């Protein structure tokens, strides 16, 4: 019953500053959210699903 909020995404984006991952995922076990980092614009773009392995853009 933990809510996923904008603060949650801001937190994973901060953690990712050190990792520089292209894709991020947040889940509370019921809801799942996926996003792709856009480092040029300094933002993340929400995705409907995670891309298939062969489709990853690094």
JOCORRA-V726263 format. One record per run of one state. SS is the DSSP state (~ for helix, > for strand, _ for the rest). FROM is the first residue (numbers start at 1). TO is the last residue. Records with the same first field share a line. If there is no record, write none. Layout:
# JOCORRA-V726263
SS->FROM-TO + FROM-TO
This chain:
# JOCORRA-V726263
_->1-5 + 20-22 + 28-31 + 39-42 + 48-52 + 56-58
~->6-19 + 53-55
>->23-27 + 32-38 + 43-47
